[in-house]
Amino acid sequence: MSTPIKPRILTGDRPTGPLHIGHYVGSLRNRVALQRDYDTYILIADVQAMTDNFEQPQKVRDNVLEVALDYLAVGLDPQQSTFVVQSMIPEIAELTVFYLNLVTVSHLRQNPTVKTEIAQKGYGESVPAGFFVYPVSQAADITAFGAALVPVGEDQLPMIEQTREIVRRFNTLYAPVLVEPKALVSETGRLPGLDGKAKMSKSLGNAMYLSDSADDVAQKVRSMYTDPNHLRVEDPGQIEGNTVFAYLDAFDPDKAGVAALKEHYQRGGLGDIKVKKHLLEVLEATFAPIRERRLAYAKDMGAVEQMVKEGTARGREVAAQTMQAARKAMRLDYF
Ligand code: TRP
Protein backbone atom coordinates (compact mmCIF):
# COMPACT_ATOMS: atom_id res chain seq x y z
CA MET A 1 0.00 0.00 0.00
CA SER A 2 1.32 3.43 -0.82
CA THR A 3 1.70 5.93 1.99
CA PRO A 4 -1.18 8.40 2.08
CA ILE A 5 -0.32 11.95 1.11
CA LYS A 6 -0.19 14.18 4.16
CA PRO A 7 -2.19 17.42 4.12
CA ARG A 8 -0.04 20.50 3.78
CA ILE A 9 0.79 23.27 6.18
CA LEU A 10 2.14 26.63 5.09
CA THR A 11 3.12 29.32 7.50
CA GLY A 12 5.93 31.78 7.83
CA ASP A 13 7.56 34.85 9.28
CA ARG A 14 8.99 38.12 8.05
CA PRO A 15 12.77 38.06 8.40
CA THR A 16 13.16 41.48 9.98
CA GLY A 17 14.84 40.38 13.20
CA PRO A 18 15.36 37.34 15.38
CA LEU A 19 12.16 35.57 16.44
CA HIS A 20 10.93 36.11 19.99
CA ILE A 21 9.07 34.01 22.51
CA GLY A 22 5.79 35.60 21.37
CA HIS A 23 6.38 33.93 17.99
CA TYR A 24 7.07 30.73 19.88
CA VAL A 25 3.72 30.55 21.71
CA GLY A 26 1.85 32.07 18.76
CA SER A 27 2.89 29.58 16.12
CA LEU A 28 6.33 27.93 16.35
CA ARG A 29 5.29 25.56 19.13
CA ASN A 30 2.33 24.34 17.03
CA ARG A 31 4.44 23.94 13.92
CA VAL A 32 6.89 21.69 15.71
CA ALA A 33 4.06 19.58 17.11
CA LEU A 34 2.39 19.21 13.71
CA GLN A 35 5.33 18.64 11.37
CA ARG A 36 5.12 14.86 11.73
CA ASP A 37 1.51 14.68 10.57
CA TYR A 38 1.55 17.40 7.92
CA ASP A 39 3.71 18.12 4.94
CA THR A 40 5.03 21.36 6.38
CA TYR A 41 6.31 24.37 4.43
CA ILE A 42 7.80 27.28 6.32
CA LEU A 43 8.09 30.48 4.36
CA ILE A 44 10.83 32.97 5.13
CA ALA A 45 8.74 35.89 3.91
CA ASP A 46 11.39 38.27 2.64
CA VAL A 47 9.10 39.80 0.00
CA GLN A 48 6.60 40.68 2.69
CA ALA A 49 9.45 41.98 4.88
CA MET A 50 10.44 44.28 2.03
CA THR A 51 6.97 45.86 1.99
CA ASP A 52 7.87 47.81 5.13
CA ASN A 53 11.67 47.52 4.91
CA PHE A 54 12.38 48.25 1.26
CA GLU A 55 14.80 50.97 2.33
CA GLN A 56 16.83 48.47 4.36
CA PRO A 57 17.33 45.47 2.08
CA GLN A 58 20.49 44.43 3.90
CA LYS A 59 18.53 44.07 7.13
CA VAL A 60 16.12 41.67 5.41
CA ARG A 61 19.00 39.78 3.81
CA ASP A 62 20.84 39.40 7.12
CA ASN A 63 17.79 38.01 8.85
CA VAL A 64 16.90 35.25 6.39
CA LEU A 65 19.40 32.77 7.82
CA GLU A 66 18.87 34.10 11.36
CA VAL A 67 15.21 33.11 11.12
CA ALA A 68 16.18 29.76 9.61
CA LEU A 69 18.42 29.24 12.65
CA ASP A 70 15.49 30.03 14.93
CA TYR A 71 13.43 27.40 13.11
CA LEU A 72 16.10 24.77 13.56
CA ALA A 73 16.56 25.81 17.18
CA VAL A 74 12.91 25.28 18.13
CA GLY A 75 13.03 21.81 16.62
CA LEU A 76 11.67 22.19 13.12
CA ASP A 77 13.34 19.27 11.42
CA PRO A 78 14.49 19.87 7.84
CA GLN A 79 13.66 16.21 7.11
CA GLN A 80 10.01 16.93 7.87
CA SER A 81 9.68 20.69 7.30
CA THR A 82 10.63 22.50 4.12
CA PHE A 83 12.13 25.98 4.56
CA VAL A 84 11.41 28.24 1.59
CA VAL A 85 12.68 31.73 0.72
CA GLN A 86 9.67 33.63 -0.59
CA SER A 87 11.45 35.85 -3.11
CA MET A 88 12.89 32.79 -4.83
CA ILE A 89 9.37 31.57 -5.72
CA PRO A 90 8.26 33.80 -8.61
CA GLU A 91 4.95 31.89 -8.82
CA ILE A 92 3.90 33.65 -5.61
CA ALA A 93 4.34 37.05 -7.27
CA GLU A 94 2.55 35.76 -10.36
CA LEU A 95 -0.47 34.52 -8.40
CA THR A 96 -0.58 37.80 -6.48
CA VAL A 97 -1.11 39.74 -9.70
CA PHE A 98 -4.14 37.64 -10.62
CA TYR A 99 -5.58 37.64 -7.09
CA LEU A 100 -5.43 41.45 -7.00
CA ASN A 101 -8.32 41.41 -9.49
CA LEU A 102 -10.46 39.52 -7.00
CA VAL A 103 -10.33 42.01 -4.11
CA THR A 104 -11.41 45.61 -3.75
CA VAL A 105 -9.51 48.54 -2.32
CA SER A 106 -12.30 49.20 0.17
CA HIS A 107 -12.15 45.62 1.41
CA LEU A 108 -8.37 45.79 1.84
CA ARG A 109 -8.75 49.05 3.74
CA GLN A 110 -10.93 47.23 6.28
CA ASN A 111 -8.38 44.55 7.10
CA PRO A 112 -7.92 45.06 10.87
CA THR A 113 -4.29 43.91 10.98
CA VAL A 114 -3.20 46.14 8.12
CA LYS A 115 -5.26 49.00 9.55
CA THR A 116 -3.42 48.74 12.88
CA GLU A 117 -0.04 48.50 11.18
CA ILE A 118 -0.74 51.53 8.98
CA ALA A 119 -1.63 53.50 12.13
CA GLN A 120 1.44 52.22 14.04
CA LYS A 121 3.78 53.13 11.22
CA GLY A 122 2.09 56.50 10.74
CA TYR A 123 1.59 55.89 7.00
CA GLY A 124 -1.90 57.39 6.69
CA GLU A 125 -2.88 57.91 3.06
CA SER A 126 0.79 57.62 2.02
CA VAL A 127 0.86 53.91 2.67
CA PRO A 128 3.03 52.21 0.03
CA ALA A 129 0.79 50.18 -2.30
CA GLY A 130 2.94 47.07 -1.78
CA PHE A 131 2.33 47.18 1.95
CA PHE A 132 -1.38 47.87 1.47
CA VAL A 133 -1.86 44.73 -0.65
CA TYR A 134 0.34 42.35 1.32
CA PRO A 135 -2.68 40.28 2.47
CA VAL A 136 -3.20 39.40 -1.20
CA SER A 137 0.39 38.30 -1.52
CA GLN A 138 -0.06 36.27 1.67
CA ALA A 139 -3.04 34.54 0.05
CA ALA A 140 -0.67 33.63 -2.78
CA ASP A 141 1.85 32.26 -0.25
CA ILE A 142 -0.73 29.97 1.27
CA THR A 143 -2.46 28.81 -1.90
CA ALA A 144 0.72 28.33 -3.93
CA PHE A 145 1.50 25.45 -1.59
CA GLY A 146 -2.07 24.13 -1.47
CA ALA A 147 -2.03 24.47 2.30
CA ALA A 148 -5.03 23.10 4.19
CA LEU A 149 -3.85 24.42 7.53
CA VAL A 150 -2.06 27.63 8.58
CA PRO A 151 -0.76 27.75 12.18
CA VAL A 152 -0.70 31.41 13.20
CA GLY A 153 -1.10 33.80 16.07
CA GLU A 154 -4.52 35.41 16.37
CA ASP A 155 -3.37 38.69 14.79
CA GLN A 156 -3.08 36.80 11.50
CA LEU A 157 -6.71 35.66 11.37
CA PRO A 158 -7.80 38.46 8.99
CA MET A 159 -5.13 37.24 6.54
CA ILE A 160 -6.53 33.72 6.51
CA GLU A 161 -10.06 35.07 6.12
CA GLN A 162 -8.92 37.19 3.17
CA THR A 163 -7.25 34.12 1.66
CA ARG A 164 -10.41 32.06 2.02
CA GLU A 165 -12.42 34.74 0.23
CA ILE A 166 -9.95 34.91 -2.65
CA VAL A 167 -9.97 31.12 -2.97
CA ARG A 168 -13.76 30.98 -3.12
CA ARG A 169 -13.86 33.76 -5.68
CA PHE A 170 -11.18 32.15 -7.84
CA ASN A 171 -12.69 28.68 -7.65
CA THR A 172 -16.17 29.95 -8.54
CA LEU A 173 -15.05 32.20 -11.39
CA TYR A 174 -12.53 29.87 -13.03
CA ALA A 175 -12.28 26.28 -11.79
CA PRO A 176 -12.02 24.68 -8.34
CA VAL A 177 -8.25 24.28 -8.24
CA LEU A 178 -7.30 26.19 -5.07
CA VAL A 179 -7.41 24.73 -1.56
CA GLU A 180 -9.38 26.77 0.98
CA PRO A 181 -7.18 26.89 4.09
CA LYS A 182 -8.11 26.89 7.76
CA ALA A 183 -6.27 28.82 10.44
CA LEU A 184 -4.94 26.99 13.43
CA VAL A 185 -4.77 29.57 16.20
CA SER A 186 -2.60 28.99 19.22
CA GLU A 187 -4.37 28.06 22.45
CA THR A 188 -2.22 30.61 24.21
CA GLY A 189 -3.43 34.13 23.62
CA ARG A 190 -1.04 36.87 22.60
CA LEU A 191 1.97 37.20 24.88
CA PRO A 192 2.40 40.72 26.28
CA GLY A 193 5.74 42.52 26.09
CA LEU A 194 8.16 42.51 29.04
CA ASP A 195 6.89 46.01 29.85
CA GLY A 196 3.28 44.83 30.12
CA LYS A 197 2.26 46.40 26.79
CA ALA A 198 -0.25 44.35 24.80
CA LYS A 199 2.19 43.30 22.10
CA MET A 200 5.71 41.91 22.21
CA SER A 201 7.70 43.34 19.34
CA LYS A 202 11.22 44.17 18.33
CA SER A 203 10.32 47.76 17.49
CA LEU A 204 8.83 48.33 20.94
CA GLY A 205 12.04 47.02 22.55
CA ASN A 206 10.08 44.76 24.89
CA ALA A 207 10.89 41.32 23.50
CA MET A 208 12.68 38.22 24.75
CA TYR A 209 14.40 36.45 21.88
CA LEU A 210 14.97 32.77 21.19
CA SER A 211 18.60 33.77 20.69
CA ASP A 212 18.92 35.49 24.08
CA SER A 213 21.62 34.16 26.40
CA ALA A 214 20.79 32.77 29.87
CA ASP A 215 22.01 36.09 31.32
CA ASP A 216 19.78 38.11 28.97
CA VAL A 217 16.79 36.02 30.01
CA ALA A 218 17.55 36.39 33.73
CA GLN A 219 18.00 40.14 33.38
CA LYS A 220 14.79 40.49 31.35
CA VAL A 221 12.77 38.49 33.88
CA ARG A 222 14.11 40.73 36.66
CA SER A 223 12.97 43.82 34.76
CA MET A 224 9.50 42.47 33.96
CA TYR A 225 6.39 44.49 34.65
CA THR A 226 4.26 43.17 37.55
CA ASP A 227 1.71 44.89 39.74
CA PRO A 228 3.04 48.42 40.37
CA ASN A 229 0.98 48.65 43.59
CA HIS A 230 2.40 45.46 45.06
CA LEU A 231 5.07 47.17 47.13
CA ARG A 232 5.51 44.92 50.16
CA VAL A 233 5.51 41.12 50.20
CA GLU A 234 2.59 41.09 52.68
CA ASP A 235 0.39 43.18 50.37
CA PRO A 236 -2.20 41.50 48.18
CA GLY A 237 -1.08 41.57 44.54
CA GLN A 238 -2.98 41.78 41.28
CA ILE A 239 -2.90 39.11 38.58
CA GLU A 240 -4.68 41.00 35.78
CA GLY A 241 -2.17 42.78 33.58
CA ASN A 242 0.68 41.15 35.50
CA THR A 243 3.15 40.02 32.87
CA VAL A 244 4.84 37.43 35.07
CA PHE A 245 1.60 35.50 35.49
CA ALA A 246 0.75 35.86 31.80
CA TYR A 247 4.07 34.16 31.01
CA LEU A 248 3.49 31.45 33.61
CA ASP A 249 0.13 30.75 31.96
CA ALA A 250 1.88 30.45 28.62
CA PHE A 251 4.86 28.33 29.69
CA ASP A 252 4.36 26.53 33.00
CA PRO A 253 3.05 23.00 32.37
CA ASP A 254 1.97 22.74 36.03
CA LYS A 255 -1.41 24.49 35.80
CA ALA A 256 -2.42 23.60 39.38
CA GLY A 257 0.88 25.04 40.61
CA VAL A 258 0.22 28.29 38.76
CA ALA A 259 -3.30 28.48 40.19
CA ALA A 260 -1.88 28.07 43.71
CA LEU A 261 0.74 30.77 43.11
CA LYS A 262 -1.92 33.16 41.85
CA GLU A 263 -4.07 32.51 44.87
CA HIS A 264 -1.15 33.15 47.23
CA TYR A 265 -0.14 36.32 45.36
CA GLN A 266 -3.68 37.73 45.54
CA ARG A 267 -3.94 36.89 49.21
CA GLY A 268 -0.62 38.57 50.01
CA GLY A 269 2.62 37.13 51.31
CA LEU A 270 4.15 36.17 47.98
CA GLY A 271 6.82 38.52 46.69
CA ASP A 272 7.63 39.37 43.07
CA ILE A 273 11.19 38.12 43.47
CA LYS A 274 9.98 34.64 44.33
CA VAL A 275 7.50 34.44 41.46
CA LYS A 276 10.11 35.72 39.04
CA LYS A 277 12.58 33.10 40.25
CA HIS A 278 10.02 30.43 39.46
CA LEU A 279 9.26 31.96 36.05
CA LEU A 280 12.97 31.99 35.22
CA GLU A 281 13.17 28.25 35.95
CA VAL A 282 10.13 27.60 33.79
CA LEU A 283 11.51 29.67 30.90
CA GLU A 284 14.90 28.02 31.13
CA ALA A 285 13.30 24.56 30.96
CA THR A 286 11.84 25.53 27.57
CA PHE A 287 14.52 27.79 26.16
CA ALA A 288 17.85 26.35 27.35
CA PRO A 289 17.63 23.39 24.92
CA ILE A 290 16.49 25.76 22.15
CA ARG A 291 19.45 28.05 22.83
CA GLU A 292 21.86 25.12 22.78
CA ARG A 293 20.53 23.81 19.49
CA ARG A 294 20.77 27.30 18.00
CA LEU A 295 24.43 27.60 19.01
CA ALA A 296 25.19 24.15 17.59
CA TYR A 297 23.61 24.90 14.19
CA ALA A 298 25.20 28.35 14.10
CA LYS A 299 28.64 26.73 13.95
CA ASP A 300 27.96 25.70 10.37
CA MET A 301 26.01 28.42 8.60
CA GLY A 302 26.97 26.86 5.27
CA ALA A 303 24.90 23.82 6.20
CA VAL A 304 21.98 26.02 7.26
CA GLU A 305 22.12 27.82 3.93
CA GLN A 306 22.17 24.49 2.11
CA MET A 307 19.00 23.35 3.93
CA VAL A 308 17.23 26.55 2.94
CA LYS A 309 18.45 26.22 -0.63
CA GLU A 310 17.22 22.63 -0.95
CA GLY A 311 13.91 23.48 0.72
CA THR A 312 13.38 26.38 -1.64
CA ALA A 313 13.96 24.13 -4.65
CA ARG A 314 11.41 21.60 -3.35
CA GLY A 315 8.95 24.39 -2.59
CA ARG A 316 9.31 25.81 -6.08
CA GLU A 317 8.15 22.51 -7.59
CA VAL A 318 4.95 22.58 -5.55
CA ALA A 319 4.25 26.24 -6.39
CA ALA A 320 4.90 25.59 -10.09
CA GLN A 321 2.25 22.85 -10.11
CA THR A 322 -0.29 25.21 -8.55
CA MET A 323 0.59 27.91 -11.05
CA GLN A 324 0.06 25.53 -13.94
CA ALA A 325 -3.39 24.56 -12.63
CA ALA A 326 -4.26 28.22 -11.99
CA ARG A 327 -3.23 29.22 -15.52
CA LYS A 328 -5.34 26.45 -16.97
CA ALA A 329 -8.31 27.52 -14.84
CA MET A 330 -7.92 31.13 -16.05
CA ARG A 331 -7.55 29.99 -19.71
CA LEU A 332 -4.03 31.39 -19.77
CA ASP A 333 -2.32 28.10 -20.56
CA TYR A 334 -1.38 29.05 -24.12
CA PHE A 335 1.64 26.99 -25.10
N1 TRP B 1 2.26 37.93 7.98
C1 TRP B 1 3.05 37.01 8.75
C2 TRP B 1 3.71 37.81 9.90
O1 TRP B 1 3.83 39.01 9.82
C3 TRP B 1 4.14 36.34 7.95
C4 TRP B 1 3.63 35.53 6.78
C5 TRP B 1 3.92 35.76 5.47
C6 TRP B 1 2.77 34.41 6.83
N2 TRP B 1 3.31 34.85 4.68
C7 TRP B 1 2.60 34.00 5.47
C8 TRP B 1 2.13 33.70 7.86
C9 TRP B 1 1.78 32.93 5.15
C10 TRP B 1 1.31 32.63 7.52
C11 TRP B 1 1.13 32.25 6.17
O2 TRP B 1 4.12 37.22 10.86
Boltz pocket constraint, residues with backbone or C-beta under 6 A from the ligand:
constraints:
  - pocket:
      binder: B
      contacts: [[A, 10], [A, 11], [A, 12], [A, 13], [A, 14], [A, 43], [A, 45], [A, 48], [A, 138], [A, 141], [A, 142], [A, 150], [A, 151], [A, 152], [A, 156]]
      max_distance: 6.0
